[in-house]
Amino acid sequence: MKRVFLIIIFISNFCFAQNNESIYVTKTKVTLKNEFGIPYPNKKIVFESKNNFLELIVDENGEGILNLNQGEKFIVSCYINNEAFQFEEVIFIEKNKNIYSAEIDLQFDFYESIFEIKNLNFKTGKYDIEKQYFNDLEKLVDLLNDEKDVNIEIAGHTDSIGIDQANQILSENRAKSVKSFLVRNKINLNRITCIGYGEKQPISTNSTSEGRKKNRRIEIRILK
């Protein structure tokens, strides 16, 4: 599983004294995405060096900010559904009083493919699955029974009606509803990851009822 990052340095300065030694700190913006540019929201990232252990929870856009000491090598790990993934490269910012801020893009190469369950949409503000969609989900059950080595991520989405935080929770609950259906049909829960993206990734306009219906959806992502 390929895991890479890109670091871009911007110039300014910030430091403090510790044990009579100047410690320069870089304000660092961290972004967590997959290979399709889709952010991972609300996940924990750990930066660990010989002397420091730092935790960061990225926001609904997969972004967060923390201060990193210059001159320290940081091993980076990310926790998704309580599973730890360690990045191959280390983060190292050289000691330089002029390096004030940086940006780090953490990227997961997770997916073999992504597809939408075309016939599964939700009513506004709801996450329960209507019985008319059970046949389509049973096809997913058949796929997972035929392909025993396939693991999936269930991605829930909403339209833009309501506030961001409520939509984030709603999208997570939609994904969990599909997971519950699969588990009830004897699919091992350890093969299933759930994630909610709120209203951040519309596939249609939110200015019409038909467009909003399309955005209230589930995507199934086949993991490598």
C-alpha positions as CSV (number, residue, x, y, z in Angstrom):
1,M,0.0,0.0,0.0
2,K,1.6,3.2,-1.2
3,R,1.7,6.1,1.3
4,V,3.4,9.3,0.3
5,F,3.5,12.9,1.4
6,L,4.5,16.3,-0.1
7,I,6.0,19.0,2.1
8,I,6.2,22.6,1.0
9,I,8.1,25.2,3.1
10,F,7.2,28.9,3.5
11,I,9.4,31.5,5.0
12,S,9.2,33.5,8.3
13,N,10.4,32.8,11.9
14,F,9.3,31.7,15.3
15,C,11.3,30.3,18.2
16,F,11.5,29.8,22.0
17,A,14.2,29.0,24.5
18,Q,14.5,25.7,26.3
19,N,17.3,24.8,28.6
20,N,19.3,27.8,27.3
21,E,18.9,26.5,23.8
22,S,16.8,28.1,21.1
23,I,14.2,25.8,19.8
24,Y,12.7,26.8,16.4
25,V,9.2,25.7,15.8
26,T,7.4,25.4,12.4
27,K,3.7,25.9,12.2
28,T,2.6,23.0,10.0
29,K,-0.7,22.6,8.1
30,V,-1.5,18.9,7.5
31,T,-3.9,17.6,4.9
32,L,-5.0,13.9,4.7
33,K,-6.4,12.6,1.4
34,N,-6.6,9.6,-0.8
35,E,-5.2,9.1,-4.3
36,F,-8.4,10.6,-5.8
37,G,-7.9,13.8,-3.8
38,I,-10.8,12.9,-1.4
39,P,-10.1,14.1,2.1
40,Y,-10.4,11.8,5.2
41,P,-12.3,13.8,7.8
42,N,-12.1,13.7,11.6
43,K,-9.2,11.3,11.7
44,K,-6.3,11.1,14.3
45,I,-2.7,11.6,13.1
46,V,0.2,11.0,15.3
47,F,3.7,12.6,15.0
48,E,6.3,10.8,17.1
49,S,9.9,11.7,17.5
50,K,12.6,10.7,20.0
51,N,11.5,13.5,22.3
52,N,7.9,14.3,21.4
53,F,4.5,12.6,20.8
54,L,2.0,14.8,19.1
55,E,-1.6,14.1,18.2
56,L,-3.8,15.9,15.7
57,I,-7.4,15.4,14.7
58,V,-8.1,16.7,11.2
59,D,-11.4,18.5,10.6
60,E,-14.2,17.7,8.2
61,N,-12.0,18.8,5.3
62,G,-9.1,16.5,6.3
63,E,-7.1,19.4,7.5
64,G,-5.4,20.4,10.8
65,I,-2.5,22.5,12.2
66,L,0.2,21.7,14.7
67,N,3.7,23.0,15.7
68,L,6.7,20.8,14.9
69,N,10.1,21.3,16.4
70,Q,12.8,21.8,13.8
71,G,15.7,19.3,13.7
72,E,13.5,16.4,14.9
73,K,12.6,13.4,12.8
74,F,8.9,12.6,13.1
75,I,7.4,9.2,12.3
76,V,3.8,9.8,11.1
77,S,0.9,7.4,11.7
78,C,-2.8,7.8,10.9
79,Y,-5.7,6.0,12.7
80,I,-8.7,5.0,10.6
81,N,-11.4,3.0,12.4
82,N,-8.9,2.4,15.2
83,E,-6.4,0.8,12.7
84,A,-3.0,2.4,12.6
85,F,-1.3,3.1,9.2
86,Q,2.4,4.3,9.3
87,F,3.7,6.4,6.5
88,E,6.9,5.3,4.9
89,E,8.8,8.6,4.9
90,V,9.7,10.6,8.0
91,I,9.0,14.3,8.5
92,F,12.1,16.4,9.0
93,I,12.3,20.2,9.0
94,E,15.8,21.4,9.2
95,K,16.9,23.9,11.9
96,N,16.5,27.3,10.3
97,K,15.0,30.3,12.1
98,N,13.5,31.5,8.8
99,I,11.3,28.4,8.3
100,Y,8.1,29.4,10.1
101,S,5.3,27.5,8.3
102,A,5.0,24.4,6.2
103,E,2.3,22.3,4.5
104,I,2.3,18.5,4.5
105,D,0.0,16.5,2.2
106,L,-0.5,13.0,3.5
107,Q,-1.9,10.7,0.9
108,F,-3.2,7.1,1.1
109,D,-3.3,4.9,-1.9
110,F,-6.2,2.8,-0.7
111,Y,-8.6,2.1,-3.5
112,E,-8.8,-0.4,-6.4
113,S,-12.0,1.2,-7.6
114,I,-15.0,3.4,-6.5
115,F,-18.5,2.9,-7.5
116,E,-21.9,4.4,-6.5
117,I,-24.9,2.3,-5.7
118,K,-27.1,3.9,-8.2
119,N,-30.4,3.0,-6.7
120,L,-29.7,3.9,-3.1
121,N,-30.7,7.3,-2.0
122,F,-32.1,8.7,1.2
123,K,-34.9,11.0,2.3
124,T,-33.8,14.5,3.6
125,G,-32.4,14.2,7.1
126,K,-32.8,10.4,7.2
127,Y,-30.3,7.5,7.3
128,D,-32.6,4.5,7.4
129,I,-32.6,2.3,4.3
130,E,-36.0,1.9,2.6
131,K,-37.0,-1.7,1.8
132,Q,-37.2,-0.9,-2.0
133,Y,-33.4,-0.7,-2.0
134,F,-32.8,-4.1,-0.3
135,N,-32.5,-5.9,-3.6
136,D,-29.6,-3.7,-4.7
137,L,-27.8,-4.2,-1.5
138,E,-28.2,-7.9,-1.8
139,K,-26.2,-7.7,-5.0
140,L,-23.4,-6.2,-2.9
141,V,-23.7,-9.1,-0.4
142,D,-23.4,-11.5,-3.3
143,L,-20.3,-9.7,-4.6
144,L,-18.7,-9.9,-1.1
145,N,-19.6,-13.6,-0.8
146,D,-18.0,-14.3,-4.2
147,E,-14.9,-12.3,-3.5
148,K,-13.8,-13.3,-0.1
149,D,-10.6,-11.3,-0.2
150,V,-12.3,-8.0,-1.0
151,N,-12.7,-5.4,1.7
152,I,-14.7,-2.2,1.2
153,E,-15.1,1.3,2.5
154,I,-18.7,2.6,2.7
155,A,-18.8,6.4,2.0
156,G,-21.9,8.3,3.1
157,H,-22.9,11.7,1.6
158,T,-25.6,14.3,2.1
159,D,-27.0,17.3,0.3
160,S,-26.4,20.9,1.5
161,I,-29.6,21.3,3.4
162,G,-28.9,21.9,7.1
163,I,-25.7,22.8,9.0
164,D,-22.3,21.2,8.2
165,Q,-21.9,19.4,11.5
166,A,-25.3,17.8,11.4
167,N,-24.7,16.7,7.8
168,Q,-21.3,15.2,8.8
169,I,-23.0,13.0,11.4
170,L,-25.9,12.2,9.1
171,S,-23.5,11.0,6.4
172,E,-21.7,8.8,8.9
173,N,-25.0,7.3,10.0
174,R,-25.9,6.5,6.4
175,A,-22.7,4.6,5.9
176,K,-23.3,2.7,9.2
177,S,-26.8,1.8,8.0
178,V,-25.4,0.0,5.0
179,K,-22.7,-1.7,7.1
180,S,-25.5,-3.0,9.5
181,F,-27.3,-4.4,6.5
182,L,-24.3,-6.2,5.3
183,V,-23.4,-7.6,8.8
184,R,-27.0,-8.8,9.2
185,N,-26.4,-10.7,6.0
186,K,-23.4,-12.5,7.3
187,I,-20.6,-10.3,5.9
188,N,-17.7,-10.0,8.3
189,L,-17.7,-6.6,9.9
190,N,-13.9,-6.5,9.8
191,R,-14.1,-6.3,6.0
192,I,-16.0,-3.0,6.2
193,T,-14.9,0.5,6.9
194,C,-17.3,3.4,7.2
195,I,-16.7,7.1,6.6
196,G,-18.9,10.1,6.2
197,Y,-18.1,13.1,4.0
198,G,-21.1,15.3,4.8
199,E,-22.1,17.7,2.1
200,K,-18.5,18.2,0.9
201,Q,-18.6,16.0,-2.2
202,P,-21.7,16.7,-4.3
203,I,-22.1,15.0,-7.6
204,S,-25.0,17.2,-8.7
205,T,-26.4,20.7,-8.0
206,N,-28.0,21.4,-4.6
207,S,-30.2,24.0,-6.1
208,T,-32.9,21.5,-7.3
209,S,-34.7,18.7,-5.5
210,E,-33.5,16.1,-8.1
211,G,-29.9,17.3,-7.7
212,R,-30.1,17.1,-3.9
213,K,-31.6,13.6,-4.1
214,K,-28.5,12.4,-6.1
215,N,-26.2,13.9,-3.5
216,R,-27.9,11.9,-0.7
217,R,-26.1,8.8,-1.6
218,I,-23.7,5.9,-0.8
219,E,-20.5,5.0,-2.6
220,I,-18.8,1.7,-2.2
221,R,-15.0,1.8,-2.5
222,I,-13.1,-1.4,-3.1
223,L,-9.9,-1.4,-1.0
224,K,-6.6,-2.7,-2.4
